[in-house]
Amino acid sequence: MKTKFDFTVAQRQSLIGVVVLFVNTLQKSIRALWPMLVVFLFKKEKYDANYIYLGIVAFIILIAIIAFLKYWFFKFYIDAQLNEFVIESGILNKTKTTIQLHKIQKVDINQSLIQRIFSVHKLEIDTAGSDKKEASINAISQEMALDLKERLVDNAKNSTEKNSQENTEEKTNTFIKIGLPSLIKIGFTANYVTSFAYLFLVYSTISENLRQIGQENLINENVDKLERFPIVTVFLVALTLIIVLVLLINLITTVVKYFNFIIKRDNNTFVLSYGLINLKNTIINPNKVQIVKWTQNYFQKKLDVNTIEIKQASSNGQDAKKKDKTKIPGCTDLEKSKILELLLNEIPTQEQSLLPNIRKLIINAFFFLVLPITIAIVFNQLVNRFDVFQVILLISTYTLFVGCLIWFSYKNYKLYHSNNFIVKWSGAWDVNHEIIEPYKIQGIKISQFFWQKRTNIGSVVLYTAGGSISFNTTNYSKLKELVNYWLYQVETSKKSWM
């Protein structure tokens, strides 16, 4: 393999990377110190302006020196004798990170807005032995990034042989391109809970910072004004506002993150590139994929869009980390089938199924309906906050909403199995389809509580290197037969799961 750069010799980042490191360090410092800046803006008359400006200049100079030293002491190279990629860094505390080439799982080339301004790229390396990015190089040219990526991926495929392949970019071809209309469909129909949590976090942060600077009355006064209106009106207005904000957050974050999503096919691997502000470029090796999950709700089914999530080997087999997951949003049913076929070599079949026992529905109804409503009624009797009409209205709304979620969650809860695949269905609104191949199972746990023996129900957990899949409250006798068969497949299979 011919490369322009000699990576057996220690290399530094691009010289312009000093500026990138400076901006990144300054940005992180401002994020960490922004509560202090807010306090200063509200109480700046208490401080001498000359000392403030002098402190800011000294702070910027210090960050500039640190950025240059980070650049100067950062080196990376490939140790050809030991087949390792080595990164040396650190100003006072020297750090040497070594990665065995055959353990490299994924190499990403990303580009933030700052990096795009200065025409440099960030290269990140993942292995299955770390909870975060194993190593990253923050500022190198595109030519060097592609060259290094090719060298690392080539050695990861075969660390003992020399490979004279052509440039990765020249032999890839566009497999699937997800357009803006598909992203808009996904933006309006997915990630409601995440966006609501983000909205609540923003509100909590603003409230806390207003309280710290003595401006908490801004919120309290507006809340007091709302008490003049009927509770039903306030509830409906608040619900409408929350729905609108959640949809806008979904749409903006989805389009910005996944804009111009292109999937290229390089032999039997994926090359993904996407992003509006921060550009992402990553390679997915199907042989290292542990779990494939595709999700679709009612609206997405009508609009013909799906979201696929790929889980690769993680350092913790029971809990796949964020870095080991890759999402492909907005693919059509036809595109989903093509992706599944490339990842799994065939479309999963659903020949036989396990269904949950009716007790699962009864238990969920008790814990999520009967118990919360009982507690709410007792609490309202003690504080006398709502009248009878309001209590009936709130309980009816809660029962209708949660009852539907419990029912559909029960109806969608299934475990399909065939000779080559295990597919778990779950979810009330967003229906998840998690797929694993039996030979990739790393461990199986089957359990039955003593009160379940009479009714012959139990549970199973299937562990893989990319996470686990569990199925609860089902026929225990059938479960044991399946577990024995899956263990037989694991023991007799000669396929590699990495």
N, C-alpha and C positions, 0 to 999 in steps of 0.2 A: 504494500500500500504506500503510495507516494503522498507525502504531506509537505507543505511549504515550511512549516515550523518544526524545529528539532526539539521535541518535548522531553528528550532524555537529558537536556540541559535546562537548568533552572530558568524559568521565565517570570517576568513581572507583568502586572496589568498595564493597560495603556496609560501613558503619562497624563492624558486628560482625565483619567480616573481619579486623580487627586481632587479635581473639582467635584466630581460625583460623590466621592467619599466625604468631602467637606459639606456638600449640600445635604447628604443623607444624615450625617452626624448633627448638623444644625437643626434639621427637621425633627429628629428624634428628641433633641434637647428641648425644643419648643413644645413638643407634645407632652413631655414629662413635666415641664414647668408652666404650662398654660394656666393652671389655677392661680399661680402667683402673679402672672401677668394680668389676669382679670382683676385681682385684688388691687394691683398697682394702678390700673386704669381708673378704678373707682375712688382711690385714695391717694392719687399722685401728688396732691398738694402738700402732703406730709413729708415728701422726700425732696432732697436737693437735686435739681435737674442735672447739674454738672457731674455729680457723683454717679448718677444713673447712666448718663451717656458714656462716661469713662468706663464704667463696669461693662456696658454692652460692647464697647470696642475691645476691651481686654478679653472678654468672653469669646468674641469672634476670632481674635488672633490665636487664642488657645486652641480653639476648634480647628483652625487652619493648620497649626503645627501638628496636632494629633492626626489629622487627615493625611498629611505628608508622611509622617512616620509609619502610619498604617500601610500606606502605599509602598514605602521603601523596604519594609521588613516582610512584606507579603511575597512569597515565591511559590511556584508550583512546577512539578515535573513528573515524568514517568520513570520509575525505576525498572528498567528492562530486565535486569537480572532477577529481581524478586517479583516481577509482574504486579507492581503496586503503583497507585497514583498517590503522590505525596504533596501535601500543602504545608508550608512553614509560615507562621504568622506570629504576631505579638510584639509589643513594644518593650515592656519590662518583663512580663511573663511570656517566655517563648513557648509556642505550641507547635507540635508536629503531628499532623493528621495523615494517617496512611490508610488507603483503601485497596483491598485486593481487587484486581480488575475483574475476576470472574464473579465477584459478588455484586457488581454494579447492576442495579435493577432498572434504573431509569435515569436518563440525562435530559434535563430541561434547559432550553435557552429562552430566557425571559427578557423583557425590556420595559422598564417603567417609563413614566413621562419624562423624568429627569434624564434617564439614560438615552431616551430617544433624542432629546435636545442635543446631547453631546455625542451621539452616534456610537454608543458603546452598548454592550450586552452583558447580561448576568447569566452565568452558567451554574446550574445546580445539579448535584449528584445525589441519588437516592440508593440506599441498599436496604435489605430486609432486616438489618440489625440495629436500627436507630428509630427513635420516636420522632425525629425531626430531620430536616435536610442534613445529610451526612457531611456535605462540603459545598461551598459556593464560592464563585469568583465573581466579584461585583462589577468589574469594568474592563472588558476586553473587546477588541474589535470583532465585527461580525465574521470576518475571514478566519481569525484565530478561533473564535467560538465554534464555528462549523468544523474546522479542522480538528480541534481537540475533541469535539463531540463524536466525530467519525472514528477517531483513534480509540476513544474509550469504549464506544459501543462495539467496535470491531474486536477489540481485545476481550470485551465481556462475553462475546459470542464464542470466542476461541482464544484463550490466553496462551496457547502453546504453539499455534501455527501462525504464519504470516499470511495475510489475506490481501490479494490485489484487486479489491473491489473498486468500482468507480465512485465518484462523489455521491453522497447520500442525496443531495438535492437534485442531482441529475437523473437518478433512477427512480425517484418517487413520482407518482402521478395522483391527481385528484381522485379520491374515491367517493367522498360525499361533501357537499357544501351546504351548510345550514344558513338560509337567508334570513333577512330581517323580519319578514312576516311570521316565520316560525318562532323566532325569539319573542316577538310581541305576543303571540298566542301563549307561549309558556310564561311570559312575564305576568299576564293577567290571570293565569289559572294555576299557579304553583307557589310554594314557599310562603303560605299565609302565616303559619305559626312563627317562622323565622323573622319575617318582616314585622309582625306584631311585637315580638320580643325586642327587636331592634328599636322600634318606636317607643316601647316602654323604657328601654335603657336610656334613650335620649332624654325622655321626660324626667327620669329619675336623676340623671346627671345635671340637667339644667336646674332642677329643684334644689339639689344639694348645694350647688355652687351659689345660687341666689341666697340660700340660707347662710352660707359661710360669709357672704359679704353684707349680710343684714338686709336683704331685699326680699325676704320670703313673703312679705305682705302683698307683693305683686300677684302671687298665685292665690293666696287666701282671699283677697278681696274679690277676685273673679269667681271663685268657688261660691262665696257668699251670695253673689248676684244670681247664680244659677238656682239657688234654693227658692227664689221667688216664683219659679215656673213649676208646673206639674211634673211629677217624677217620670211619668210616661213620656212627656215631651223631651225632657232632658235625656232620657235613655235613648230615644229614637235618634235625636240629633247627634249624640255622642257616638252611637253605633254607626250612623251614616258617615260621620267624619273619620272614624277609625277605618272603616272599609275603604273609603277613598284614599286615605293616606297609605294604607297597606298595599293597595293596588298600584299606586304611583311608585312606592319604594320597590315593589317587585319588578315593575316594568323597567325602571331606571337601572337598578343593579344588574338585572339580567342582560339588558342590551349592552351596557358598559363592559361587563365582564366577559361576555361571550360573543361580542360583535365579530362578524366575518369569520365564523367558525368553519374551518376547513379540515377535513380528514383526508390525509394522503396515505396511500398504501405503498409500503416498501417491502416487497416480497410478502411475508406473512406477518408484518408488524404494522402498527398504526403510527402515523406521524400527525399529531394534533397541533394546530396553530389557531389562536384566537385572541381577542382583546381589543378594546378601543383605546384606552389610556395605557394600561399595562399589557404589553404583548407577551403571550405565552407560546412556547413551542416545546412539545414533549413527545417522547416515543413510548408506546405501549407494546410490550411483548406478550402475545397471547399465552405463551407457555407459562408465564409467571402470574397469570390472572387466577385468583382463587374463587371469587364470587362475582357473578354478574347480576345486577338488579335493574329491572326496568319498571318504571312507575307511570301510571296513567289514571286520571280521574274521569268523571262523566263528561265534563266539558272538553277535556283533551281528547277523549275518544271521538266526540263529534267533530272536533277540529283536526283530527288525524295527526296528533303530535304526542311524543313520548319523551321521557328523560331516562337515559341509561347511566348507571353508576357502575364503575369497574373498580373492584377492590383487589389490590395486589398483596403480595406477602408482606406481613407486618412483623415488627419485633415482638409484638404481643398478639399471639394467635387468637385470643378471645376478644380483642378490641382493636380493630383496624384503625390506624391513626388517619388524620386528615390528609397527610402527605401521601398515603397509600391509596387514596380514592381519587378517581377521575370521573368527572361528569360530562356527558354528551347530551345537551338539551335540544329539544325541538325537532328530533328526527321523526320522520313519518313511519308508518307501519312497515312499508317496503324497505326503508333505510334501516330500521331496527332489525329486520330479518337478515339483511346483508351483514350488519355488524355482529349479530349473534353467530352467524355462520362462520365469520372470520375468526371470532374469539373461541368458539366451541366446536368448529369443524362441521357442525350440522345444527339444524333447528331443533330445540328441545321438544320432545314429545311428552304428552301427559296421558299415560296409559291407565294408571290406577291411582286411587286417591285415598287419603285418610281424612276423616271429618272429625270435628270436635264433638264431644259429648254435650248434651243439652245443659248439663250442669255449668258449663263455662258461661253460657248466657245468663243463667240464674245468678251465679256469683258476681258477674260484672254488674248486673242490674242492682244487686244488693249494695255493693260498695260504691257505685257511681250514681245511683238514684235514691234508693230508700234511705241509706245512711246520711248522705249530705242534706237531703230534704228534711229529715227528722232533726238533725242538728240545727239547721237554719230556723225551723219553726220554734224550737226551744229557745234559741238565742234571741229571736225576735220577741218572744213572750217576756224575756227578762228585760230587754232594753226598750221594747215598745216603739220601734223605729218606723215600721210600716203598718198601715191599717189592713183590714181583712181583704179588701178589693185588691190592693197592691200586692199582698202576699199571694193571693190566688193567681194573679196575672204573672208574677215572677216565677212561681212554681210551675205553672202551666207551660211557660216559655222554656224553662230549664228542662222540664220533663220531655217536651217534644223534641228539643234539640239533642239532648244527651241520649234519649231513648232511641232516636234514629241512628246516632253514631254507634251505640251498643249493638243494635240489631244488624246493621250493615257490616260491622266489624266481625260479628259472629258468622254471618252468611258468607263473607269473603275469606274466612279462615280455613285454608285447605292445604294439604300436603300431597302433591303429585309425585309419583316415582315411576321410573322405567329402568331399563338396563344401564343406560348411560347418564341419566340425569335425575336430580332431586330438585323439585320446584316447590317453593313455599309461597302461598298467597296469603296476604294479610293487609289490613287497613280498612278504615271505614269510608273515607272520601278518596284519598289517594291510595289506590290499590297497588301494593308492591308485589313484584314477582322475583323472588331471589332464587338464583340457579347455581347449583354446585355439581361438580362431577364426582361420583363416589370415590374414585381412586385418589382424590386430593384431600380426603378426610384425614385429619391428624389424630382425632380422638372422638369417642362417643360416650355420652353419659345418659343412661336411662334410669328413671327414678319413679317411685310410686309411694305416696304417703299411706300410712296404715289405714286411714279411713277410706282410701280409694280402692282397697283390695276387693271389697264386697261388690263394687260396681265395675271392677275390671278396667279402670282407667289409669293412665300414667302419662309421663312426659319424656321427651328426648331432647338432647342438645348435641348438635354436630359441630365439631371444632375443625377449623381449617387454619392455614397460616395467614389468611386474610380476614378472619373474624369468625363468628359462630352463627348458627341458625338453630332456633329452638322451636319445638312444637309441643303444646301442652293440652292436657285433658282430652286424651283420645284413647282408642281401644288398645289396651296394654298387650294383649296376646298378639295382635297383628304387628304391634310395634316391636316386640321381641323377635318375631320372624324377620322383619325388615332389617333390624340391627345385625342379626347374624349374617344375613346376605351381604350387607354393606361391608362388614368386617372381612368376609370372604373375598369380596372384590378388592379391598385394600391390600390384602395379603398376597393375592395372586396377580395383581396388575404389575406390569413391567414398565408402565408409562412414568415419565418424570413430571413432578408437579412444580418444578422450578426451572 
